[in-house]
Amino acid sequence: MKAWVLEDINQFIFKDNYPMPKIKEDEVLVKVMATGICGSDIQRVYVTGAHKHPLIIGHEFAGKVIAVGKNVDPSWLEQKVGIFPLLPCKRCSSCQHKQYELCQNYNYLGSRTNGGFAEYVAVPVWNLLRLPEQVTYEQAAMLEPMSVAVHAMRRISINKRDHIVVCGLGTIGLLLVMFLLEAGFQNVLVIGNKDIQKEKAIELGVFPENYCDSRTEEVKTWILKQTNQNGCNVFFECVGKNETINQAIDSMAMEGKICFVGNPYTDVILDKQVYWKILRRQLNLTGTWNSTFFGEVDPNRQNDDWHYVLSKLKQRTIFPEKIITHRYDIFNVQLGFEIMYNKIEDYIKLMMISGEFK
């Protein structure tokens, strides 16, 4: 099969005769139809490498089941599927409480074992999500980042009257905005630093006056102005930089809630006066990691993040494809990696799609 293989840092190699995956008795073979490029993929290729090499990266993908292991229900054959990429151990205390996203011994498609930048992937049947016909492969390839955004949103109890700030309008930030608006929250304020981010935020439904360009405006001053000098009640920090984390704490109303979503770029250091604000304002700080998925046979599956997202796709109240800016076939997908790493043009979501539906 054709595949992009990460052999080491800066060695992302196209192979046109890579061995096909061999499926185990509880696995299926998925023909990949769409795979999104995540910012973490860029780090793996150009900066950190992966947990092991060689590795086919890519954890945001969807496709069609074309073969099943001997213990798998044959009804999965030809089924359109989304894929939950985290492979939980099912034995640790977190897994025993069905908090699979907090598994202490997990494996992971696309970062620890082969993933979606290939024609085919072997996937445990437990990790599959059945897709109705109206959900496209492009949409399904965004199930993972959408579920991450929903998980962040559901980590905090939000009042309809709250002033909500989303800082950082990459893929996760914009998807979080999309779900907040879909859920009926009116006072959504957003902070970005690129023209394309403003364009996409407004396309998703953000009022132009609720967009702050951090290149030209002082963030704290702008938030106070938008909130009658009270500060915001909820702040989603989707950047992971010391500057924006400090801005979040500095901009909060009394007993405000901050959710840290962005992966950290460097060490985070809080000045003494900033730390005092956490204490004196009695702020509530939480982190978020990954998303919840219970599997197709769990009777409580409708309560997990992935089924929440799927229900919105079925209802056609969300349109994640609006933030896709670049599409590539498997031969040219490396161009997307280069755009993201070198910042040579504006982008939001870049995706590899199969020639079968391009």
TORKOL-4160 file (C-alpha; in steps of 0.2 Angstrom, whole numbers, padded with zeros to 4 digits, m for minus):
358
<pt num="1" X="0000" Y="0000" Z="0000"/>
<pt num="2" X="0005" Y="0018" Z="m0001"/>
<pt num="3" X="0010" Y="0027" Z="0015"/>
<pt num="4" X="0019" Y="0041" Z="0023"/>
<pt num="5" X="0032" Y="0034" Z="0035"/>
<pt num="6" X="0041" Y="0044" Z="0049"/>
<pt num="7" X="0058" Y="0036" Z="0050"/>
<pt num="8" X="0066" Y="0049" Z="0061"/>
<pt num="9" X="0065" Y="0068" Z="0064"/>
<pt num="10" X="0064" Y="0077" Z="0047"/>
<pt num="11" X="0063" Y="0060" Z="0038"/>
<pt num="12" X="0045" Y="0059" Z="0032"/>
<pt num="13" X="0046" Y="0047" Z="0018"/>
<pt num="14" X="0033" Y="0042" Z="0005"/>
<pt num="15" X="0032" Y="0023" Z="0002"/>
<pt num="16" X="0022" Y="0016" Z="m0013"/>
<pt num="17" X="0025" Y="m0002" Z="m0008"/>
<pt num="18" X="0023" Y="m0002" Z="0011"/>
<pt num="19" X="0017" Y="m0019" Z="0019"/>
<pt num="20" X="m0002" Y="m0020" Z="0021"/>
<pt num="21" X="m0008" Y="m0021" Z="0039"/>
<pt num="22" X="m0012" Y="m0038" Z="0046"/>
<pt num="23" X="m0028" Y="m0038" Z="0056"/>
<pt num="24" X="m0030" Y="m0047" Z="0073"/>
<pt num="25" X="m0046" Y="m0057" Z="0077"/>
<pt num="26" X="m0054" Y="m0042" Z="0086"/>
<pt num="27" X="m0048" Y="m0029" Z="0073"/>
<pt num="28" X="m0054" Y="m0023" Z="0056"/>
<pt num="29" X="m0045" Y="m0016" Z="0041"/>
<pt num="30" X="m0051" Y="0002" Z="0037"/>
<pt num="31" X="m0048" Y="0009" Z="0020"/>
<pt num="32" X="m0043" Y="0027" Z="0024"/>
<pt num="33" X="m0054" Y="0040" Z="0015"/>
<pt num="34" X="m0049" Y="0056" Z="0024"/>
<pt num="35" X="m0035" Y="0061" Z="0037"/>
<pt num="36" X="m0033" Y="0078" Z="0045"/>
<pt num="37" X="m0016" Y="0085" Z="0049"/>
<pt num="38" X="m0014" Y="0090" Z="0067"/>
<pt num="39" X="m0002" Y="0102" Z="0075"/>
<pt num="40" X="0005" Y="0088" Z="0085"/>
<pt num="41" X="0009" Y="0079" Z="0068"/>
<pt num="42" X="0020" Y="0094" Z="0063"/>
<pt num="43" X="0029" Y="0092" Z="0080"/>
<pt num="44" X="0032" Y="0074" Z="0077"/>
<pt num="45" X="0039" Y="0076" Z="0060"/>
<pt num="46" X="0050" Y="0091" Z="0062"/>
<pt num="47" X="0054" Y="0093" Z="0080"/>
<pt num="48" X="0052" Y="0079" Z="0093"/>
<pt num="49" X="0050" Y="0063" Z="0082"/>
<pt num="50" X="0038" Y="0049" Z="0088"/>
<pt num="51" X="0038" Y="0037" Z="0102"/>
<pt num="52" X="0045" Y="0024" Z="0090"/>
<pt num="53" X="0051" Y="0024" Z="0072"/>
<pt num="54" X="0047" Y="0019" Z="0059"/>
<pt num="55" X="0029" Y="0025" Z="0061"/>
<pt num="56" X="0014" Y="0030" Z="0050"/>
<pt num="57" X="0007" Y="0045" Z="0059"/>
<pt num="58" X="m0010" Y="0053" Z="0058"/>
<pt num="59" X="m0024" Y="0051" Z="0072"/>
<pt num="60" X="m0038" Y="0061" Z="0064"/>
<pt num="61" X="m0045" Y="0049" Z="0051"/>
<pt num="62" X="m0061" Y="0041" Z="0044"/>
<pt num="63" X="m0064" Y="0027" Z="0031"/>
<pt num="64" X="m0073" Y="0011" Z="0026"/>
<pt num="65" X="m0071" Y="m0006" Z="0034"/>
<pt num="66" X="m0066" Y="m0018" Z="0020"/>
<pt num="67" X="m0061" Y="m0034" Z="0031"/>
<pt num="68" X="m0065" Y="m0040" Z="0048"/>
<pt num="69" X="m0056" Y="m0051" Z="0060"/>
<pt num="70" X="m0063" Y="m0068" Z="0065"/>
<pt num="71" X="m0071" Y="m0062" Z="0081"/>
<pt num="72" X="m0079" Y="m0046" Z="0073"/>
<pt num="73" X="m0097" Y="m0045" Z="0068"/>
<pt num="74" X="m0097" Y="m0046" Z="0049"/>
<pt num="75" X="m0110" Y="m0032" Z="0049"/>
<pt num="76" X="m0096" Y="m0020" Z="0050"/>
<pt num="77" X="m0090" Y="m0024" Z="0032"/>
<pt num="78" X="m0093" Y="m0009" Z="0020"/>
<pt num="79" X="m0098" Y="0002" Z="0035"/>
<pt num="80" X="m0092" Y="0020" Z="0035"/>
<pt num="81" X="m0083" Y="0023" Z="0051"/>
<pt num="82" X="m0075" Y="0036" Z="0062"/>
<pt num="83" X="m0060" Y="0031" Z="0073"/>
<pt num="84" X="m0057" Y="0035" Z="0091"/>
<pt num="85" X="m0038" Y="0034" Z="0090"/>
<pt num="86" X="m0034" Y="0031" Z="0109"/>
<pt num="87" X="m0031" Y="0012" Z="0113"/>
<pt num="88" X="m0035" Y="0010" Z="0131"/>
<pt num="89" X="m0028" Y="m0004" Z="0141"/>
<pt num="90" X="m0045" Y="m0008" Z="0149"/>
<pt num="91" X="m0036" Y="m0013" Z="0165"/>
<pt num="92" X="m0030" Y="0003" Z="0175"/>
<pt num="93" X="m0041" Y="0012" Z="0187"/>
<pt num="94" X="m0046" Y="0025" Z="0175"/>
<pt num="95" X="m0052" Y="0012" Z="0162"/>
<pt num="96" X="m0062" Y="0003" Z="0176"/>
<pt num="97" X="m0072" Y="0019" Z="0178"/>
<pt num="98" X="m0074" Y="0021" Z="0159"/>
<pt num="99" X="m0062" Y="0036" Z="0159"/>
<pt num="100" X="m0053" Y="0029" Z="0145"/>
<pt num="101" X="m0046" Y="0046" Z="0140"/>
<pt num="102" X="m0036" Y="0046" Z="0156"/>
<pt num="103" X="m0029" Y="0028" Z="0154"/>
<pt num="104" X="m0012" Y="0026" Z="0162"/>
<pt num="105" X="m0006" Y="0013" Z="0149"/>
<pt num="106" X="m0013" Y="0018" Z="0133"/>
<pt num="107" X="m0008" Y="0015" Z="0115"/>
<pt num="108" X="m0012" Y="0028" Z="0101"/>
<pt num="109" X="m0016" Y="0026" Z="0083"/>
<pt num="110" X="m0004" Y="0038" Z="0073"/>
<pt num="111" X="0007" Y="0042" Z="0088"/>
<pt num="112" X="0012" Y="0026" Z="0095"/>
<pt num="113" X="0006" Y="0013" Z="0082"/>
<pt num="114" X="0002" Y="0015" Z="0064"/>
<pt num="115" X="m0011" Y="0028" Z="0059"/>
<pt num="116" X="m0020" Y="0037" Z="0045"/>
<pt num="117" X="m0007" Y="0044" Z="0033"/>
<pt num="118" X="m0009" Y="0028" Z="0023"/>
<pt num="119" X="m0021" Y="0019" Z="0012"/>
<pt num="120" X="m0026" Y="0006" Z="0025"/>
<pt num="121" X="m0025" Y="0005" Z="0044"/>
<pt num="122" X="m0029" Y="m0010" Z="0056"/>
<pt num="123" X="m0041" Y="m0004" Z="0070"/>
<pt num="124" X="m0048" Y="m0013" Z="0085"/>
<pt num="125" X="m0067" Y="m0015" Z="0082"/>
<pt num="126" X="m0070" Y="m0006" Z="0099"/>
<pt num="127" X="m0063" Y="0010" Z="0092"/>
<pt num="128" X="m0075" Y="0011" Z="0078"/>
<pt num="129" X="m0090" Y="0023" Z="0077"/>
<pt num="130" X="m0104" Y="0019" Z="0064"/>
<pt num="131" X="m0108" Y="0034" Z="0052"/>
<pt num="132" X="m0124" Y="0037" Z="0044"/>
<pt num="133" X="m0124" Y="0040" Z="0025"/>
<pt num="134" X="m0126" Y="0059" Z="0027"/>
<pt num="135" X="m0110" Y="0061" Z="0037"/>
<pt num="136" X="m0096" Y="0064" Z="0025"/>
<pt num="137" X="m0079" Y="0057" Z="0027"/>
<pt num="138" X="m0071" Y="0074" Z="0028"/>
<pt num="139" X="m0083" Y="0078" Z="0043"/>
<pt num="140" X="m0079" Y="0061" Z="0050"/>
<pt num="141" X="m0060" Y="0064" Z="0049"/>
<pt num="142" X="m0064" Y="0079" Z="0061"/>
<pt num="143" X="m0073" Y="0069" Z="0074"/>
<pt num="144" X="m0057" Y="0068" Z="0085"/>
<pt num="145" X="m0054" Y="0087" Z="0086"/>
<pt num="146" X="m0072" Y="0091" Z="0087"/>
<pt num="147" X="m0074" Y="0079" Z="0102"/>
<pt num="148" X="m0058" Y="0087" Z="0110"/>
<pt num="149" X="m0067" Y="0104" Z="0108"/>
<pt num="150" X="m0083" Y="0097" Z="0115"/>
<pt num="151" X="m0074" Y="0089" Z="0130"/>
<pt num="152" X="m0067" Y="0106" Z="0134"/>
<pt num="153" X="m0084" Y="0114" Z="0133"/>
<pt num="154" X="m0092" Y="0100" Z="0145"/>
<pt num="155" X="m0078" Y="0102" Z="0157"/>
<pt num="156" X="m0085" Y="0118" Z="0163"/>
<pt num="157" X="m0103" Y="0123" Z="0169"/>
<pt num="158" X="m0108" Y="0138" Z="0159"/>
<pt num="159" X="m0122" Y="0149" Z="0162"/>
<pt num="160" X="m0131" Y="0157" Z="0147"/>
<pt num="161" X="m0128" Y="0174" Z="0154"/>
<pt num="162" X="m0109" Y="0171" Z="0155"/>
<pt num="163" X="m0096" Y="0181" Z="0145"/>
<pt num="164" X="m0086" Y="0167" Z="0137"/>
<pt num="165" X="m0069" Y="0170" Z="0129"/>
<pt num="166" X="m0060" Y="0158" Z="0117"/>
<pt num="167" X="m0042" Y="0163" Z="0115"/>
<pt num="168" X="m0033" Y="0154" Z="0101"/>
<pt num="169" X="m0042" Y="0151" Z="0084"/>
<pt num="170" X="m0034" Y="0136" Z="0077"/>
<pt num="171" X="m0044" Y="0121" Z="0073"/>
<pt num="172" X="m0048" Y="0117" Z="0091"/>
<pt num="173" X="m0052" Y="0135" Z="0096"/>
<pt num="174" X="m0064" Y="0137" Z="0081"/>
<pt num="175" X="m0072" Y="0121" Z="0083"/>
<pt num="176" X="m0075" Y="0125" Z="0101"/>
<pt num="177" X="m0083" Y="0142" Z="0095"/>
<pt num="178" X="m0094" Y="0132" Z="0084"/>
<pt num="179" X="m0101" Y="0121" Z="0097"/>
<pt num="180" X="m0103" Y="0135" Z="0110"/>
<pt num="181" X="m0114" Y="0144" Z="0097"/>
<pt num="182" X="m0123" Y="0129" Z="0093"/>
<pt num="183" X="m0127" Y="0126" Z="0111"/>
<pt num="184" X="m0135" Y="0143" Z="0112"/>
<pt num="185" X="m0122" Y="0153" Z="0121"/>
<pt num="186" X="m0124" Y="0171" Z="0115"/>
<pt num="187" X="m0109" Y="0181" Z="0124"/>
<pt num="188" X="m0095" Y="0172" Z="0115"/>
<pt num="189" X="m0079" Y="0183" Z="0113"/>
<pt num="190" X="m0065" Y="0177" Z="0103"/>
<pt num="191" X="m0046" Y="0182" Z="0102"/>
<pt num="192" X="m0036" Y="0178" Z="0086"/>
<pt num="193" X="m0021" Y="0185" Z="0077"/>
<pt num="194" X="m0023" Y="0180" Z="0059"/>
<pt num="195" X="m0035" Y="0187" Z="0046"/>
<pt num="196" X="m0041" Y="0170" Z="0041"/>
<pt num="197" X="m0046" Y="0167" Z="0059"/>
<pt num="198" X="m0057" Y="0182" Z="0059"/>
<pt num="199" X="m0065" Y="0177" Z="0043"/>
<pt num="200" X="m0068" Y="0159" Z="0049"/>
<pt num="201" X="m0075" Y="0165" Z="0066"/>
<pt num="202" X="m0087" Y="0176" Z="0057"/>
<pt num="203" X="m0092" Y="0163" Z="0045"/>
<pt num="204" X="m0096" Y="0152" Z="0060"/>
<pt num="205" X="m0108" Y="0165" Z="0068"/>
<pt num="206" X="m0097" Y="0176" Z="0079"/>
<pt num="207" X="m0102" Y="0195" Z="0078"/>
<pt num="208" X="m0088" Y="0205" Z="0071"/>
<pt num="209" X="m0088" Y="0216" Z="0086"/>
<pt num="210" X="m0084" Y="0201" Z="0097"/>
<pt num="211" X="m0068" Y="0197" Z="0088"/>
<pt num="212" X="m0052" Y="0204" Z="0096"/>
<pt num="213" X="m0036" Y="0205" Z="0085"/>
<pt num="214" X="m0022" Y="0203" Z="0097"/>
<pt num="215" X="m0010" Y="0210" Z="0085"/>
<pt num="216" X="m0018" Y="0227" Z="0086"/>
<pt num="217" X="m0028" Y="0227" Z="0103"/>
<pt num="218" X="m0023" Y="0225" Z="0121"/>
<pt num="219" X="m0032" Y="0209" Z="0126"/>
<pt num="220" X="m0036" Y="0213" Z="0144"/>
<pt num="221" X="m0042" Y="0230" Z="0140"/>
<pt num="222" X="m0053" Y="0224" Z="0126"/>
<pt num="223" X="m0061" Y="0210" Z="0137"/>
<pt num="224" X="m0065" Y="0223" Z="0151"/>
<pt num="225" X="m0073" Y="0234" Z="0138"/>
<pt num="226" X="m0084" Y="0220" Z="0131"/>
<pt num="227" X="m0089" Y="0215" Z="0149"/>
<pt num="228" X="m0093" Y="0232" Z="0157"/>
<pt num="229" X="m0076" Y="0231" Z="0166"/>
<pt num="230" X="m0082" Y="0215" Z="0176"/>
<pt num="231" X="m0070" Y="0203" Z="0167"/>
<pt num="232" X="m0076" Y="0187" Z="0158"/>
<pt num="233" X="m0084" Y="0172" Z="0167"/>
<pt num="234" X="m0077" Y="0158" Z="0157"/>
<pt num="235" X="m0060" Y="0158" Z="0148"/>
<pt num="236" X="m0054" Y="0144" Z="0136"/>
<pt num="237" X="m0036" Y="0145" Z="0133"/>
<pt num="238" X="m0032" Y="0136" Z="0117"/>
<pt num="239" X="m0014" Y="0143" Z="0114"/>
<pt num="240" X="m0003" Y="0136" Z="0128"/>
<pt num="241" X="0009" Y="0150" Z="0129"/>
<pt num="242" X="0014" Y="0159" Z="0145"/>
<pt num="243" X="0008" Y="0176" Z="0138"/>
<pt num="244" X="m0010" Y="0170" Z="0135"/>
<pt num="245" X="m0011" Y="0160" Z="0151"/>
<pt num="246" X="m0007" Y="0176" Z="0161"/>
<pt num="247" X="m0020" Y="0186" Z="0150"/>
<pt num="248" X="m0033" Y="0173" Z="0155"/>
<pt num="249" X="m0030" Y="0174" Z="0174"/>
<pt num="250" X="m0029" Y="0193" Z="0172"/>
<pt num="251" X="m0045" Y="0195" Z="0163"/>
<pt num="252" X="m0057" Y="0185" Z="0174"/>
<pt num="253" X="m0072" Y="0191" Z="0184"/>
<pt num="254" X="m0074" Y="0185" Z="0202"/>
<pt num="255" X="m0075" Y="0166" Z="0204"/>
<pt num="256" X="m0072" Y="0165" Z="0185"/>
<pt num="257" X="m0068" Y="0148" Z="0177"/>
<pt num="258" X="m0053" Y="0145" Z="0166"/>
<pt num="259" X="m0051" Y="0129" Z="0155"/>
<pt num="260" X="m0033" Y="0126" Z="0149"/>
<pt num="261" X="m0035" Y="0117" Z="0132"/>
<pt num="262" X="m0019" Y="0122" Z="0122"/>
<pt num="263" X="m0004" Y="0111" Z="0123"/>
<pt num="264" X="0011" Y="0120" Z="0131"/>
<pt num="265" X="0024" Y="0128" Z="0120"/>
<pt num="266" X="0037" Y="0130" Z="0134"/>
<pt num="267" X="0037" Y="0130" Z="0153"/>
<pt num="268" X="0023" Y="0141" Z="0161"/>
<pt num="269" X="0028" Y="0153" Z="0174"/>
<pt num="270" X="0016" Y="0163" Z="0184"/>
<pt num="271" X="0021" Y="0180" Z="0192"/>
<pt num="272" X="0018" Y="0182" Z="0210"/>
<pt num="273" X="0004" Y="0195" Z="0207"/>
<pt num="274" X="m0004" Y="0184" Z="0194"/>
<pt num="275" X="m0005" Y="0170" Z="0206"/>
<pt num="276" X="m0012" Y="0181" Z="0219"/>
<pt num="277" X="m0027" Y="0185" Z="0207"/>
<pt num="278" X="m0031" Y="0166" Z="0207"/>
<pt num="279" X="m0032" Y="0167" Z="0226"/>
<pt num="280" X="m0041" Y="0183" Z="0228"/>
<pt num="281" X="m0054" Y="0181" Z="0214"/>
<pt num="282" X="m0056" Y="0163" Z="0219"/>
<pt num="283" X="m0054" Y="0157" Z="0201"/>
<pt num="284" X="m0058" Y="0139" Z="0196"/>
<pt num="285" X="m0045" Y="0132" Z="0185"/>
<pt num="286" X="m0046" Y="0115" Z="0175"/>
<pt num="287" X="m0037" Y="0106" Z="0162"/>
<pt num="288" X="m0044" Y="0095" Z="0148"/>
<pt num="289" X="m0036" Y="0080" Z="0139"/>
<pt num="290" X="m0043" Y="0071" Z="0124"/>
<pt num="291" X="m0061" Y="0066" Z="0124"/>
<pt num="292" X="m0073" Y="0053" Z="0130"/>
<pt num="293" X="m0078" Y="0038" Z="0120"/>
<pt num="294" X="m0087" Y="0022" Z="0127"/>
<pt num="295" X="m0088" Y="0011" Z="0112"/>
<pt num="296" X="m0103" Y="0006" Z="0101"/>
<pt num="297" X="m0110" Y="m0007" Z="0113"/>
<pt num="298" X="m0110" Y="0003" Z="0129"/>
<pt num="299" X="m0128" Y="0007" Z="0134"/>
<pt num="300" X="m0121" Y="0024" Z="0140"/>
<pt num="301" X="m0113" Y="0028" Z="0123"/>
<pt num="302" X="m0124" Y="0043" Z="0120"/>
<pt num="303" X="m0117" Y="0052" Z="0134"/>
<pt num="304" X="m0099" Y="0052" Z="0127"/>
<pt num="305" X="m0091" Y="0066" Z="0117"/>
<pt num="306" X="m0090" Y="0057" Z="0101"/>
<pt num="307" X="m0109" Y="0052" Z="0101"/>
<pt num="308" X="m0113" Y="0070" Z="0106"/>
<pt num="309" X="m0103" Y="0076" Z="0090"/>
<pt num="310" X="m0111" Y="0063" Z="0079"/>
<pt num="311" X="m0129" Y="0068" Z="0085"/>
<pt num="312" X="m0125" Y="0086" Z="0080"/>
<pt num="313" X="m0119" Y="0080" Z="0063"/>
<pt num="314" X="m0134" Y="0070" Z="0060"/>
<pt num="315" X="m0145" Y="0085" Z="0065"/>
<pt num="316" X="m0135" Y="0096" Z="0053"/>
<pt num="317" X="m0133" Y="0110" Z="0066"/>
<pt num="318" X="m0114" Y="0110" Z="0064"/>
<pt num="319" X="m0103" Y="0111" Z="0048"/>
<pt num="320" X="m0085" Y="0108" Z="0052"/>
<pt num="321" X="m0080" Y="0107" Z="0034"/>
<pt num="322" X="m0081" Y="0126" Z="0034"/>
<pt num="323" X="m0064" Y="0127" Z="0042"/>
<pt num="324" X="m0055" Y="0116" Z="0030"/>
<pt num="325" X="m0044" Y="0127" Z="0020"/>
<pt num="326" X="m0032" Y="0114" Z="0010"/>
<pt num="327" X="m0035" Y="0097" Z="0003"/>
<pt num="328" X="m0022" Y="0085" Z="m0004"/>
<pt num="329" X="m0021" Y="0068" Z="m0011"/>
<pt num="330" X="m0009" Y="0055" Z="m0004"/>
<pt num="331" X="0004" Y="0060" Z="m0016"/>
<pt num="332" X="0005" Y="0078" Z="m0011"/>
<pt num="333" X="0000" Y="0079" Z="0007"/>
<pt num="334" X="0018" Y="0083" Z="0012"/>
<pt num="335" X="0014" Y="0100" Z="0005"/>
<pt num="336" X="0002" Y="0103" Z="0019"/>
<pt num="337" X="0015" Y="0098" Z="0032"/>
<pt num="338" X="0027" Y="0111" Z="0024"/>
<pt num="339" X="0014" Y="0125" Z="0025"/>
<pt num="340" X="0010" Y="0122" Z="0043"/>
<pt num="341" X="0028" Y="0120" Z="0048"/>
<pt num="342" X="0035" Y="0135" Z="0038"/>
<pt num="343" X="0019" Y="0146" Z="0040"/>
<pt num="344" X="0021" Y="0150" Z="0021"/>
<pt num="345" X="0002" Y="0154" Z="0019"/>
<pt num="346" X="m0013" Y="0155" Z="0030"/>
<pt num="347" X="m0022" Y="0139" Z="0034"/>
<pt num="348" X="m0034" Y="0132" Z="0047"/>
<pt num="349" X="m0037" Y="0114" Z="0044"/>
<pt num="350" X="m0027" Y="0104" Z="0031"/>
<pt num="351" X="m0033" Y="0087" Z="0025"/>
<pt num="352" X="m0028" Y="0072" Z="0015"/>
<pt num="353" X="m0042" Y="0064" Z="0005"/>
<pt num="354" X="m0044" Y="0049" Z="m0005"/>
<pt num="355" X="m0045" Y="0050" Z="m0024"/>
<pt num="356" X="m0061" Y="0040" Z="m0023"/>
<pt num="357" X="m0072" Y="0055" Z="m0018"/>
<pt num="358" X="m0060" Y="0070" Z="m0021"/>
